[in-house]
Amino acid sequence: MGLWILLEGFLLFTNALAILNEDRFLAPRGWTLATMTGPTRNSLKGQVIGLIYACQFLRLPLILLNIITIIVKLFSG
């Protein structure tokens, strides 16, 4: 397993986090930023929620990374 495949895996995981819908998936499970107040924000659940929202916030760089990955895959086979 090379470094490129590992980076592709992280990119796919980040894409999966970026497309999670807050109303349909996160809110019914209590995984919104509104529910994380006070000291619970530094818990593991709070950190995961922060990671999900960071991935959703950085969608434009994700789109660019996906385009670069597709181009590299087209040329490298």
N, CA, C and O atoms as a Tripos MOL2 file, in Angstrom:
@<TRIPOS>MOLECULE
protein
  308   307    77     0     0
PROTEIN
NO_CHARGES

@<TRIPOS>ATOM
      1 N           0.8580   -1.1770    0.0000 N.3       1 MET1
      2 CA          0.0000    0.0000    0.0000 C.3       1 MET1
      3 C           0.8970    1.2310    0.0000 C.2       1 MET1
      4 O           1.7060    1.4350    0.9050 O.2       1 MET1
      5 N           0.7370    2.0160   -1.0050 N.am      2 GLY2
      6 CA          1.5770    3.1940   -1.1470 C.3       2 GLY2
      7 C           0.9620    4.4260   -0.5100 C.2       2 GLY2
      8 O          -0.1760    4.4250   -0.0410 O.2       2 GLY2
      9 N           1.7590    5.4620   -0.5160 N.am      3 LEU3
     10 CA          1.3110    6.7340    0.0530 C.3       3 LEU3
     11 C           0.1490    7.3150   -0.7500 C.2       3 LEU3
     12 O          -0.7610    7.9170   -0.1790 O.2       3 LEU3
     13 N           0.1760    7.1360   -2.0690 N.am      4 TRP4
     14 CA         -0.8970    7.6840   -2.9110 C.3       4 TRP4
     15 C          -2.2460    7.0450   -2.5700 C.2       4 TRP4
     16 O          -3.2630    7.7360   -2.5050 O.2       4 TRP4
     17 N          -2.2530    5.7290   -2.3540 N.am      5 ILE5
     18 CA         -3.5040    5.0370   -2.0220 C.3       5 ILE5
     19 C          -3.9990    5.4680   -0.6500 C.2       5 ILE5
     20 O          -5.2050    5.5940   -0.4400 O.2       5 ILE5
     21 N          -3.0850    5.6940    0.2830 N.am      6 LEU6
     22 CA         -3.4660    6.1820    1.6040 C.3       6 LEU6
     23 C          -4.0830    7.5820    1.5120 C.2       6 LEU6
     24 O          -5.0820    7.8660    2.1730 O.2       6 LEU6
     25 N          -3.4940    8.4450    0.7020 N.am      7 LEU7
     26 CA         -4.0500    9.7880    0.5070 C.3       7 LEU7
     27 C          -5.4130    9.7400   -0.1710 C.2       7 LEU7
     28 O          -6.3030   10.5220    0.1640 O.2       7 LEU7
     29 N          -5.5790    8.8220   -1.1250 N.am      8 GLU8
     30 CA         -6.8890    8.6590   -1.7550 C.3       8 GLU8
     31 C          -7.9330    8.1980   -0.7510 C.2       8 GLU8
     32 O          -9.0820    8.6360   -0.8030 O.2       8 GLU8
     33 N          -7.5480    7.3300    0.1490 N.am      9 GLY9
     34 CA         -8.4640    6.8710    1.1930 C.3       9 GLY9
     35 C          -8.8980    8.0060    2.1050 C.2       9 GLY9
     36 O         -10.0760    8.1140    2.4480 O.2       9 GLY9
     37 N          -7.9530    8.8560    2.5000 N.am     10 PHE10
     38 CA         -8.3010   10.0170    3.3180 C.3      10 PHE10
     39 C          -9.2110   10.9800    2.5530 C.2      10 PHE10
     40 O         -10.1220   11.5690    3.1340 O.2      10 PHE10
     41 N          -8.9670   11.1360    1.2720 N.am     11 LEU11
     42 CA         -9.8120   12.0010    0.4530 C.3      11 LEU11
     43 C         -11.2380   11.4510    0.3690 C.2      11 LEU11
     44 O         -12.2060   12.2040    0.4740 O.2      11 LEU11
     45 N         -11.3620   10.1500    0.1820 N.am     12 LEU12
     46 CA        -12.6940    9.5360    0.1440 C.3      12 LEU12
     47 C         -13.4130    9.6690    1.4830 C.2      12 LEU12
     48 O         -14.6170    9.9250    1.5180 O.2      12 LEU12
     49 N         -12.6890    9.4970    2.5780 N.am     13 PHE13
     50 CA        -13.2790    9.6450    3.9100 C.3      13 PHE13
     51 C         -13.7360   11.0810    4.1420 C.2      13 PHE13
     52 O         -14.8100   11.3100    4.7000 O.2      13 PHE13
     53 N         -12.9270   12.0460    3.7180 N.am     14 THR14
     54 CA        -13.2890   13.4500    3.8590 C.3      14 THR14
     55 C         -14.5020   13.7880    3.0050 C.2      14 THR14
     56 O         -15.3620   14.5630    3.4260 O.2      14 THR14
     57 N         -14.5790   13.2090    1.8040 N.am     15 ASN15
     58 CA        -15.7570   13.4000    0.9600 C.3      15 ASN15
     59 C         -17.0070   12.8510    1.6410 C.2      15 ASN15
     60 O         -18.0730   13.4640    1.5870 O.2      15 ASN15
     61 N         -16.8710   11.7030    2.2750 N.am     16 ALA16
     62 CA        -18.0100   11.0970    2.9590 C.3      16 ALA16
     63 C         -18.4930   11.9830    4.0980 C.2      16 ALA16
     64 O         -19.7000   12.1050    4.3090 O.2      16 ALA16
     65 N         -17.5860   12.5980    4.8310 N.am     17 LEU17
     66 CA        -17.9830   13.4900    5.9200 C.3      17 LEU17
     67 C         -18.5940   14.7840    5.3870 C.2      17 LEU17
     68 O         -19.4840   15.3610    6.0110 O.2      17 LEU17
     69 N         -18.1110   15.2340    4.2310 N.am     18 ALA18
     70 CA        -18.5750   16.5090    3.6850 C.3      18 ALA18
     71 C         -20.0050   16.4340    3.1670 C.2      18 ALA18
     72 O         -20.6940   17.4540    3.1270 O.2      18 ALA18
     73 N         -20.4660   15.2500    2.7700 N.am     19 ILE19
     74 CA        -21.8060   15.1770    2.1890 C.3      19 ILE19
     75 C         -22.8850   14.8070    3.1970 C.2      19 ILE19
     76 O         -24.0510   14.6710    2.8250 O.2      19 ILE19
     77 N         -22.5190   14.6420    4.4680 N.am     20 LEU20
     78 CA        -23.5340   14.3250    5.4750 C.3      20 LEU20
     79 C         -24.5020   15.4950    5.6200 C.2      20 LEU20
     80 O         -24.0830   16.6380    5.8030 O.2      20 LEU20
     81 N         -25.7740   15.2070    5.5380 N.am     21 ASN21
     82 CA        -26.8070   16.2300    5.6380 C.3      21 ASN21
     83 C         -27.1640   16.4450    7.1050 C.2      21 ASN21
     84 O         -27.4540   15.4930    7.8300 O.2      21 ASN21
     85 N         -27.1390   17.7030    7.5330 N.am     22 GLU22
     86 CA        -27.4120   18.0020    8.9400 C.3      22 GLU22
     87 C         -28.8550   17.6880    9.3160 C.2      22 GLU22
     88 O         -29.1000   17.1030   10.3710 O.2      22 GLU22
     89 N         -29.8120   18.0640    8.4740 N.am     23 ASP23
     90 CA        -31.2230   17.8750    8.8170 C.3      23 ASP23
     91 C         -31.6400   16.4050    8.7900 C.2      23 ASP23
     92 O         -32.4190   15.9660    9.6360 O.2      23 ASP23
     93 N         -31.1320   15.6550    7.8360 N.am     24 ARG24
     94 CA        -31.5820   14.2760    7.6550 C.3      24 ARG24
     95 C         -30.7840   13.2690    8.4590 C.2      24 ARG24
     96 O         -31.3230   12.2360    8.8570 O.2      24 ARG24
     97 N         -29.5030   13.5460    8.7100 N.am     25 PHE25
     98 CA        -28.6670   12.5460    9.3460 C.3      25 PHE25
     99 C         -28.1420   12.9750   10.7130 C.2      25 PHE25
    100 O         -28.2280   12.2120   11.6760 O.2      25 PHE25
    101 N         -27.6090   14.1700   10.8060 N.am     26 LEU26
    102 CA        -26.9340   14.5730   12.0390 C.3      26 LEU26
    103 C         -27.8910   15.0130   13.1410 C.2      26 LEU26
    104 O         -27.7120   14.6270   14.2960 O.2      26 LEU26
    105 N         -28.8970   15.8090   12.8100 N.am     27 ALA27
    106 CA        -29.8050   16.3380   13.8280 C.3      27 ALA27
    107 C         -30.6050   15.2570   14.5530 C.2      27 ALA27
    108 O         -30.7220   15.3470   15.7750 O.2      27 ALA27
    109 N         -31.1600   14.2480   13.8930 N.am     28 PRO28
    110 CA        -31.8990   13.2240   14.6340 C.3      28 PRO28
    111 C         -31.0350   12.4410   15.6180 C.2      28 PRO28
    112 O         -31.5560   11.8540   16.5670 O.2      28 PRO28
    113 N         -29.7480   12.4260   15.4060 N.am     29 ARG29
    114 CA        -28.8430   11.6960   16.2940 C.3      29 ARG29
    115 C         -28.1920   12.5950   17.3400 C.2      29 ARG29
    116 O         -27.4200   12.1170   18.1710 O.2      29 ARG29
    117 N         -28.4980   13.8920   17.3060 N.am     30 GLY30
    118 CA        -27.9320   14.8280   18.2630 C.3      30 GLY30
    119 C         -26.4920   15.2160   17.9590 C.2      30 GLY30
    120 O         -25.7330   15.5440   18.8710 O.2      30 GLY30
    121 N         -26.1140   15.1810   16.7060 N.am     31 TRP31
    122 CA        -24.7420   15.4800   16.3100 C.3      31 TRP31
    123 C         -24.6460   16.8460   15.6270 C.2      31 TRP31
    124 O         -24.0530   16.9560   14.5540 O.2      31 TRP31
    125 N         -25.2100   17.8640   16.2220 N.am     32 THR32
    126 CA        -25.1260   19.2110   15.6640 C.3      32 THR32
    127 C         -24.2860   20.0900   16.5880 C.2      32 THR32
    128 O         -24.0680   19.7570   17.7530 O.2      32 THR32
    129 N         -23.8250   21.2060   16.0550 N.am     33 LEU33
    130 CA        -23.0450   22.1320   16.8710 C.3      33 LEU33
    131 C         -23.9090   22.7950   17.9400 C.2      33 LEU33
    132 O         -23.3980   23.2060   18.9810 O.2      33 LEU33
    133 N         -25.2010   22.9020   17.6920 N.am     34 ALA34
    134 CA        -26.0930   23.5200   18.6620 C.3      34 ALA34
    135 C         -26.2030   22.6840   19.9410 C.2      34 ALA34
    136 O         -26.4090   23.2320   21.0240 O.2      34 ALA34
    137 N         -26.0680   21.3770   19.8190 N.am     35 THR35
    138 CA        -26.1650   20.5200   21.0000 C.3      35 THR35
    139 C         -24.8560   20.4730   21.7830 C.2      35 THR35
    140 O         -24.8360   20.0410   22.9360 O.2      35 THR35
    141 N         -23.7820   20.9090   21.1690 N.am     36 MET36
    142 CA        -22.4790   20.8750   21.8360 C.3      36 MET36
    143 C         -22.1780   22.2300   22.4640 C.2      36 MET36
    144 O         -21.6930   23.1420   21.7950 O.2      36 MET36
    145 N         -22.4640   22.3490   23.7320 N.am     37 THR37
    146 CA        -22.1800   23.5870   24.4450 C.3      37 THR37
    147 C         -21.3980   23.2620   25.7050 C.2      37 THR37
    148 O         -21.5190   22.1710   26.2610 O.2      37 THR37
    149 N         -20.6100   24.2000   26.1410 N.am     38 GLY38
    150 CA        -19.8690   24.0470   27.3810 C.3      38 GLY38
    151 C         -18.7290   23.0530   27.2840 C.2      38 GLY38
    152 O         -18.0530   22.9790   26.2580 O.2      38 GLY38
    153 N         -18.5090   22.2810   28.3540 N.am     39 PRO39
    154 CA        -17.3560   21.3670   28.3860 C.3      39 PRO39
    155 C         -17.5080   20.1520   27.4760 C.2      39 PRO39
    156 O         -16.5220   19.4700   27.1970 O.2      39 PRO39
    157 N         -18.7190   19.8710   27.0100 N.am     40 THR40
    158 CA        -18.8850   18.7090   26.1270 C.3      40 THR40
    159 C         -18.2880   18.9500   24.7470 C.2      40 THR40
    160 O         -18.1350   18.0170   23.9590 O.2      40 THR40
    161 N         -17.9550   20.1900   24.4610 N.am     41 ARG41
    162 CA        -17.3720   20.5110   23.1540 C.3      41 ARG41
    163 C         -15.9730   19.9180   23.0020 C.2      41 ARG41
    164 O         -15.5280   19.6620   21.8830 O.2      41 ARG41
    165 N         -15.2810   19.7000   24.1100 N.am     42 ASN42
    166 CA        -13.9320   19.1420   24.0470 C.3      42 ASN42
    167 C         -13.9210   17.6260   24.1640 C.2      42 ASN42
    168 O         -12.8500   17.0190   24.1890 O.2      42 ASN42
    169 N         -15.0820   17.0080   24.2350 N.am     43 SER43
    170 CA        -15.1440   15.5500   24.3040 C.3      43 SER43
    171 C         -14.8600   14.9610   22.9320 C.2      43 SER43
    172 O         -14.7220   15.6870   21.9480 O.2      43 SER43
    173 N         -14.7740   13.6310   22.8770 N.am     44 LEU44
    174 CA        -14.5260   12.9710   21.5980 C.3      44 LEU44
    175 C         -15.6640   13.2370   20.6180 C.2      44 LEU44
    176 O         -15.4250   13.4810   19.4350 O.2      44 LEU44
    177 N         -16.9050   13.1910   21.1100 N.am     45 LYS45
    178 CA        -18.0610   13.4640   20.2550 C.3      45 LYS45
    179 C         -18.0050   14.8980   19.7240 C.2      45 LYS45
    180 O         -18.2970   15.1410   18.5530 O.2      45 LYS45
    181 N         -17.6360   15.8300   20.5740 N.am     46 GLY46
    182 CA        -17.5160   17.2190   20.1430 C.3      46 GLY46
    183 C         -16.4320   17.4140   19.1070 C.2      46 GLY46
    184 O         -16.5950   18.2030   18.1760 O.2      46 GLY46
    185 N         -15.3170   16.6990   19.2560 N.am     47 GLN47
    186 CA        -14.2360   16.7880   18.2770 C.3      47 GLN47
    187 C         -14.6530   16.1980   16.9310 C.2      47 GLN47
    188 O         -14.3010   16.7330   15.8800 O.2      47 GLN47
    189 N         -15.4040   15.0930   16.9650 N.am     48 VAL48
    190 CA        -15.8810   14.4800   15.7170 C.3      48 VAL48
    191 C         -16.8660   15.4000   15.0180 C.2      48 VAL48
    192 O         -16.8260   15.5420   13.7960 O.2      48 VAL48
    193 N         -17.7490   16.0250   15.7860 N.am     49 ILE49
    194 CA        -18.7060   16.9740   15.2010 C.3      49 ILE49
    195 C         -17.9610   18.1520   14.5810 C.2      49 ILE49
    196 O         -18.3320   18.6200   13.5050 O.2      49 ILE49
    197 N         -16.9250   18.6320   15.2420 N.am     50 GLY50
    198 CA        -16.1120   19.7080   14.6770 C.3      50 GLY50
    199 C         -15.4340   19.2930   13.3890 C.2      50 GLY50
    200 O         -15.3380   20.0880   12.4530 O.2      50 GLY50
    201 N         -14.9570   18.0370   13.3290 N.am     51 LEU51
    202 CA        -14.3400   17.5280   12.1110 C.3      51 LEU51
    203 C         -15.3480   17.4450   10.9720 C.2      51 LEU51
    204 O         -15.0250   17.7750    9.8310 O.2      51 LEU51
    205 N         -16.5660   17.0080   11.2740 N.am     52 ILE52
    206 CA        -17.6110   16.9220   10.2420 C.3      52 ILE52
    207 C         -17.9230   18.3070    9.6930 C.2      52 ILE52
    208 O         -18.0230   18.4860    8.4790 O.2      52 ILE52
    209 N         -18.0760   19.2830   10.5750 N.am     53 TYR53
    210 CA        -18.3960   20.6300   10.1140 C.3      53 TYR53
    211 C         -17.2160   21.2820    9.3960 C.2      53 TYR53
    212 O         -17.4230   22.0920    8.4930 O.2      53 TYR53
    213 N         -15.9890   20.9480    9.7790 N.am     54 ALA54
    214 CA        -14.8270   21.4720    9.0630 C.3      54 ALA54
    215 C         -14.7760   20.9120    7.6450 C.2      54 ALA54
    216 O         -14.4550   21.6330    6.7010 O.2      54 ALA54
    217 N         -15.0930   19.6210    7.4960 N.am     55 CYS55
    218 CA        -15.1220   19.0260    6.1500 C.3      55 CYS55
    219 C         -16.2140   19.6480    5.2990 C.2      55 CYS55
    220 O         -16.0320   19.8440    4.0970 O.2      55 CYS55
    221 N         -17.3420   19.9580    5.9100 N.am     56 GLN56
    222 CA        -18.4260   20.5800    5.1500 C.3      56 GLN56
    223 C         -18.0790   22.0180    4.7810 C.2      56 GLN56
    224 O         -18.5010   22.5070    3.7340 O.2      56 GLN56
    225 N         -17.3190   22.6910    5.6270 N.am     57 PHE57
    226 CA        -16.9310   24.0670    5.3550 C.3      57 PHE57
    227 C         -15.9080   24.1470    4.2230 C.2      57 PHE57
    228 O         -15.8980   25.1190    3.4670 O.2      57 PHE57
    229 N         -15.0550   23.1410    4.1010 N.am     58 LEU58
    230 CA        -13.9810   23.1620    3.1130 C.3      58 LEU58
    231 C         -14.3430   22.3790    1.8550 C.2      58 LEU58
    232 O         -13.5280   21.6080    1.3480 O.2      58 LEU58
    233 N         -15.5390   22.5690    1.3580 N.am     59 ARG59
    234 CA        -15.9760   21.8290    0.1760 C.3      59 ARG59
    235 C         -15.2520   22.2570   -1.0880 C.2      59 ARG59
    236 O         -14.9580   21.4120   -1.9330 O.2      59 ARG59
    237 N         -14.9600   23.5150   -1.2430 N.am     60 LEU60
    238 CA        -14.2710   23.9750   -2.4520 C.3      60 LEU60
    239 C         -12.8760   23.3680   -2.5780 C.2      60 LEU60
    240 O         -12.5330   22.8750   -3.6520 O.2      60 LEU60
    241 N         -12.0550   23.3830   -1.5220 N.am     61 PRO61
    242 CA        -10.7620   22.6900   -1.6560 C.3      61 PRO61
    243 C         -10.9260   21.1940   -1.9080 C.2      61 PRO61
    244 O         -10.0990   20.5950   -2.5950 O.2      61 PRO61
    245 N         -11.9720   20.5810   -1.3660 N.am     62 LEU62
    246 CA        -12.2280   19.1630   -1.6290 C.3      62 LEU62
    247 C         -12.5460   18.9210   -3.0980 C.2      62 LEU62
    248 O         -12.1060   17.9310   -3.6810 O.2      62 LEU62
    249 N         -13.3050   19.8220   -3.6860 N.am     63 ILE63
    250 CA        -13.6230   19.6940   -5.1080 C.3      63 ILE63
    251 C         -12.3430   19.7850   -5.9350 C.2      63 ILE63
    252 O         -12.1510   19.0100   -6.8720 O.2      63 ILE63
    253 N         -11.4740   20.7200   -5.5930 N.am     64 LEU64
    254 CA        -10.2130   20.8710   -6.3180 C.3      64 LEU64
    255 C          -9.3250   19.6360   -6.1410 C.2      64 LEU64
    256 O          -8.7080   19.1770   -7.1020 O.2      64 LEU64
    257 N          -9.2570   19.0970   -4.9240 N.am     65 LEU65
    258 CA         -8.4660   17.8880   -4.7000 C.3      65 LEU65
    259 C          -9.0340   16.6970   -5.4590 C.2      65 LEU65
    260 O          -8.2790   15.8670   -5.9660 O.2      65 LEU65
    261 N         -10.3510   16.6080   -5.5400 N.am     66 ASN66
    262 CA        -10.9680   15.5350   -6.3190 C.3      66 ASN66
    263 C         -10.6390   15.6570   -7.7980 C.2      66 ASN66
    264 O         -10.3620   14.6530   -8.4550 O.2      66 ASN66
    265 N         -10.6660   16.8700   -8.3270 N.am     67 ILE67
    266 CA        -10.3280   17.0910   -9.7340 C.3      67 ILE67
    267 C          -8.8780   16.7140   -9.9960 C.2      67 ILE67
    268 O          -8.5760   16.0720  -11.0020 O.2      67 ILE67
    269 N          -7.9770   17.1090   -9.1010 N.am     68 ILE68
    270 CA         -6.5640   16.7610   -9.2550 C.3      68 ILE68
    271 C          -6.3770   15.2430   -9.2130 C.2      68 ILE68
    272 O          -5.6150   14.6830  -10.0010 O.2      68 ILE68
    273 N          -7.0750   14.5870   -8.2940 N.am     69 THR69
    274 CA         -6.9690   13.1310   -8.1780 C.3      69 THR69
    275 C          -7.4840   12.4400   -9.4350 C.2      69 THR69
    276 O          -6.8780   11.4780   -9.9070 O.2      69 THR69
    277 N          -8.5810   12.9170   -9.9700 N.am     70 ILE70
    278 CA         -9.1300   12.3290  -11.1880 C.3      70 ILE70
    279 C          -8.1730   12.5100  -12.3640 C.2      70 ILE70
    280 O          -7.9730   11.5810  -13.1470 O.2      70 ILE70
    281 N          -7.5860   13.6900  -12.4940 N.am     71 ILE71
    282 CA         -6.6350   13.9450  -13.5750 C.3      71 ILE71
    283 C          -5.4060   13.0470  -13.4470 C.2      71 ILE71
    284 O          -4.9380   12.4860  -14.4370 O.2      71 ILE71
    285 N          -4.8870   12.9130  -12.2330 N.am     72 VAL72
    286 CA         -3.7240   12.0510  -12.0250 C.3      72 VAL72
    287 C          -4.0610   10.6140  -12.3460 C.2      72 VAL72
    288 O          -3.2550    9.9110  -12.9560 O.2      72 VAL72
    289 N          -5.2450   10.1590  -11.9460 N.am     73 LYS73
    290 CA         -5.6580    8.7890  -12.2380 C.3      73 LYS73
    291 C          -5.8510    8.5730  -13.7360 C.2      73 LYS73
    292 O          -5.5620    7.4870  -14.2380 O.2      73 LYS73
    293 N          -6.3310    9.5790  -14.4570 N.am     74 LEU74
    294 CA         -6.4880    9.4620  -15.8880 C.3      74 LEU74
    295 C          -5.1580    9.2940  -16.6080 C.2      74 LEU74
    296 O          -5.0440    8.5100  -17.5500 O.2      74 LEU74
    297 N          -4.1610   10.0320  -16.1610 N.am     75 PHE75
    298 CA         -2.8710    9.9790  -16.8220 C.3      75 PHE75
    299 C          -1.9930    8.8200  -16.3520 C.2      75 PHE75
    300 O          -1.1620    8.3330  -17.1170 O.2      75 PHE75
    301 N          -2.1610    8.3790  -15.1270 N.am     76 SER76
    302 CA         -1.3040    7.3080  -14.6060 C.3      76 SER76
    303 C          -1.9050    5.9150  -14.8120 C.2      76 SER76
    304 O          -1.1990    4.9090  -14.7350 O.2      76 SER76
    305 N          -3.1750    5.8690  -15.0650 N.am     77 GLY77
    306 CA         -3.8050    4.5810  -15.3590 C.3      77 GLY77
    307 C          -4.3980    3.9250  -14.2190 C.2      77 GLY77
    308 O          -4.9550    2.8360  -14.3540 O.2      77 GLY77
@<TRIPOS>BOND
     1     1     2 1
     2     2     3 1
     3     3     4 2
     4     3     5 am
     5     5     6 1
     6     6     7 1
     7     7     8 2
     8     7     9 am
     9     9    10 1
    10    10    11 1
    11    11    12 2
    12    11    13 am
    13    13    14 1
    14    14    15 1
    15    15    16 2
    16    15    17 am
    17    17    18 1
    18    18    19 1
    19    19    20 2
    20    19    21 am
    21    21    22 1
    22    22    23 1
    23    23    24 2
    24    23    25 am
    25    25    26 1
    26    26    27 1
    27    27    28 2
    28    27    29 am
    29    29    30 1
    30    30    31 1
    31    31    32 2
    32    31    33 am
    33    33    34 1
    34    34    35 1
    35    35    36 2
    36    35    37 am
    37    37    38 1
    38    38    39 1
    39    39    40 2
    40    39    41 am
    41    41    42 1
    42    42    43 1
    43    43    44 2
    44    43    45 am
    45    45    46 1
    46    46    47 1
    47    47    48 2
    48    47    49 am
    49    49    50 1
    50    50    51 1
    51    51    52 2
    52    51    53 am
    53    53    54 1
    54    54    55 1
    55    55    56 2
    56    55    57 am
    57    57    58 1
    58    58    59 1
    59    59    60 2
    60    59    61 am
    61    61    62 1
    62    62    63 1
    63    63    64 2
    64    63    65 am
    65    65    66 1
    66    66    67 1
    67    67    68 2
    68    67    69 am
    69    69    70 1
    70    70    71 1
    71    71    72 2
    72    71    73 am
    73    73    74 1
    74    74    75 1
    75    75    76 2
    76    75    77 am
    77    77    78 1
    78    78    79 1
    79    79    80 2
    80    79    81 am
    81    81    82 1
    82    82    83 1
    83    83    84 2
    84    83    85 am
    85    85    86 1
    86    86    87 1
    87    87    88 2
    88    87    89 am
    89    89    90 1
    90    90    91 1
    91    91    92 2
    92    91    93 am
    93    93    94 1
    94    94    95 1
    95    95    96 2
    96    95    97 am
    97    97    98 1
    98    98    99 1
    99    99   100 2
   100    99   101 am
   101   101   102 1
   102   102   103 1
   103   103   104 2
   104   103   105 am
   105   105   106 1
   106   106   107 1
   107   107   108 2
   108   107   109 am
   109   109   110 1
   110   110   111 1
   111   111   112 2
   112   111   113 am
   113   113   114 1
   114   114   115 1
   115   115   116 2
   116   115   117 am
   117   117   118 1
   118   118   119 1
   119   119   120 2
   120   119   121 am
   121   121   122 1
   122   122   123 1
   123   123   124 2
   124   123   125 am
   125   125   126 1
   126   126   127 1
   127   127   128 2
   128   127   129 am
   129   129   130 1
   130   130   131 1
   131   131   132 2
   132   131   133 am
   133   133   134 1
   134   134   135 1
   135   135   136 2
   136   135   137 am
   137   137   138 1
   138   138   139 1
   139   139   140 2
   140   139   141 am
   141   141   142 1
   142   142   143 1
   143   143   144 2
   144   143   145 am
   145   145   146 1
   146   146   147 1
   147   147   148 2
   148   147   149 am
   149   149   150 1
   150   150   151 1
   151   151   152 2
   152   151   153 am
   153   153   154 1
   154   154   155 1
   155   155   156 2
   156   155   157 am
   157   157   158 1
   158   158   159 1
   159   159   160 2
   160   159   161 am
   161   161   162 1
   162   162   163 1
   163   163   164 2
   164   163   165 am
   165   165   166 1
   166   166   167 1
   167   167   168 2
   168   167   169 am
   169   169   170 1
   170   170   171 1
   171   171   172 2
   172   171   173 am
   173   173   174 1
   174   174   175 1
   175   175   176 2
   176   175   177 am
   177   177   178 1
   178   178   179 1
   179   179   180 2
   180   179   181 am
   181   181   182 1
   182   182   183 1
   183   183   184 2
   184   183   185 am
   185   185   186 1
   186   186   187 1
   187   187   188 2
   188   187   189 am
   189   189   190 1
   190   190   191 1
   191   191   192 2
   192   191   193 am
   193   193   194 1
   194   194   195 1
   195   195   196 2
   196   195   197 am
   197   197   198 1
   198   198   199 1
   199   199   200 2
   200   199   201 am
   201   201   202 1
   202   202   203 1
   203   203   204 2
   204   203   205 am
   205   205   206 1
   206   206   207 1
   207   207   208 2
   208   207   209 am
   209   209   210 1
   210   210   211 1
   211   211   212 2
   212   211   213 am
   213   213   214 1
   214   214   215 1
   215   215   216 2
   216   215   217 am
   217   217   218 1
   218   218   219 1
   219   219   220 2
   220   219   221 am
   221   221   222 1
   222   222   223 1
   223   223   224 2
   224   223   225 am
   225   225   226 1
   226   226   227 1
   227   227   228 2
   228   227   229 am
   229   229   230 1
   230   230   231 1
   231   231   232 2
   232   231   233 am
   233   233   234 1
   234   234   235 1
   235   235   236 2
   236   235   237 am
   237   237   238 1
   238   238   239 1
   239   239   240 2
   240   239   241 am
   241   241   242 1
   242   242   243 1
   243   243   244 2
   244   243   245 am
   245   245   246 1
   246   246   247 1
   247   247   248 2
   248   247   249 am
   249   249   250 1
   250   250   251 1
   251   251   252 2
   252   251   253 am
   253   253   254 1
   254   254   255 1
   255   255   256 2
   256   255   257 am
   257   257   258 1
   258   258   259 1
   259   259   260 2
   260   259   261 am
   261   261   262 1
   262   262   263 1
   263   263   264 2
   264   263   265 am
   265   265   266 1
   266   266   267 1
   267   267   268 2
   268   267   269 am
   269   269   270 1
   270   270   271 1
   271   271   272 2
   272   271   273 am
   273   273   274 1
   274   274   275 1
   275   275   276 2
   276   275   277 am
   277   277   278 1
   278   278   279 1
   279   279   280 2
   280   279   281 am
   281   281   282 1
   282   282   283 1
   283   283   284 2
   284   283   285 am
   285   285   286 1
   286   286   287 1
   287   287   288 2
   288   287   289 am
   289   289   290 1
   290   290   291 1
   291   291   292 2
   292   291   293 am
   293   293   294 1
   294   294   295 1
   295   295   296 2
   296   295   297 am
   297   297   298 1
   298   298   299 1
   299   299   300 2
   300   299   301 am
   301   301   302 1
   302   302   303 1
   303   303   304 2
   304   303   305 am
   305   305   306 1
   306   306   307 1
   307   307   308 2
@<TRIPOS>SUBSTRUCTURE
     1 MET1         2 RESIDUE 1 A MET
     2 GLY2         6 RESIDUE 1 A GLY
     3 LEU3        10 RESIDUE 1 A LEU
     4 TRP4        14 RESIDUE 1 A TRP
     5 ILE5        18 RESIDUE 1 A ILE
     6 LEU6        22 RESIDUE 1 A LEU
     7 LEU7        26 RESIDUE 1 A LEU
     8 GLU8        30 RESIDUE 1 A GLU
     9 GLY9        34 RESIDUE 1 A GLY
    10 PHE10       38 RESIDUE 1 A PHE
    11 LEU11       42 RESIDUE 1 A LEU
    12 LEU12       46 RESIDUE 1 A LEU
    13 PHE13       50 RESIDUE 1 A PHE
    14 THR14       54 RESIDUE 1 A THR
    15 ASN15       58 RESIDUE 1 A ASN
    16 ALA16       62 RESIDUE 1 A ALA
    17 LEU17       66 RESIDUE 1 A LEU
    18 ALA18       70 RESIDUE 1 A ALA
    19 ILE19       74 RESIDUE 1 A ILE
    20 LEU20       78 RESIDUE 1 A LEU
    21 ASN21       82 RESIDUE 1 A ASN
    22 GLU22       86 RESIDUE 1 A GLU
    23 ASP23       90 RESIDUE 1 A ASP
    24 ARG24       94 RESIDUE 1 A ARG
    25 PHE25       98 RESIDUE 1 A PHE
    26 LEU26      102 RESIDUE 1 A LEU
    27 ALA27      106 RESIDUE 1 A ALA
    28 PRO28      110 RESIDUE 1 A PRO
    29 ARG29      114 RESIDUE 1 A ARG
    30 GLY30      118 RESIDUE 1 A GLY
    31 TRP31      122 RESIDUE 1 A TRP
    32 THR32      126 RESIDUE 1 A THR
    33 LEU33      130 RESIDUE 1 A LEU
    34 ALA34      134 RESIDUE 1 A ALA
    35 THR35      138 RESIDUE 1 A THR
    36 MET36      142 RESIDUE 1 A MET
    37 THR37      146 RESIDUE 1 A THR
    38 GLY38      150 RESIDUE 1 A GLY
    39 PRO39      154 RESIDUE 1 A PRO
    40 THR40      158 RESIDUE 1 A THR
    41 ARG41      162 RESIDUE 1 A ARG
    42 ASN42      166 RESIDUE 1 A ASN
    43 SER43      170 RESIDUE 1 A SER
    44 LEU44      174 RESIDUE 1 A LEU
    45 LYS45      178 RESIDUE 1 A LYS
    46 GLY46      182 RESIDUE 1 A GLY
    47 GLN47      186 RESIDUE 1 A GLN
    48 VAL48      190 RESIDUE 1 A VAL
    49 ILE49      194 RESIDUE 1 A ILE
    50 GLY50      198 RESIDUE 1 A GLY
    51 LEU51      202 RESIDUE 1 A LEU
    52 ILE52      206 RESIDUE 1 A ILE
    53 TYR53      210 RESIDUE 1 A TYR
    54 ALA54      214 RESIDUE 1 A ALA
    55 CYS55      218 RESIDUE 1 A CYS
    56 GLN56      222 RESIDUE 1 A GLN
    57 PHE57      226 RESIDUE 1 A PHE
    58 LEU58      230 RESIDUE 1 A LEU
    59 ARG59      234 RESIDUE 1 A ARG
    60 LEU60      238 RESIDUE 1 A LEU
    61 PRO61      242 RESIDUE 1 A PRO
    62 LEU62      246 RESIDUE 1 A LEU
    63 ILE63      250 RESIDUE 1 A ILE
    64 LEU64      254 RESIDUE 1 A LEU
    65 LEU65      258 RESIDUE 1 A LEU
    66 ASN66      262 RESIDUE 1 A ASN
    67 ILE67      266 RESIDUE 1 A ILE
    68 ILE68      270 RESIDUE 1 A ILE
    69 THR69      274 RESIDUE 1 A THR
    70 ILE70      278 RESIDUE 1 A ILE
    71 ILE71      282 RESIDUE 1 A ILE
    72 VAL72      286 RESIDUE 1 A VAL
    73 LYS73      290 RESIDUE 1 A LYS
    74 LEU74      294 RESIDUE 1 A LEU
    75 PHE75      298 RESIDUE 1 A PHE
    76 SER76      302 RESIDUE 1 A SER
    77 GLY77      306 RESIDUE 1 A GLY
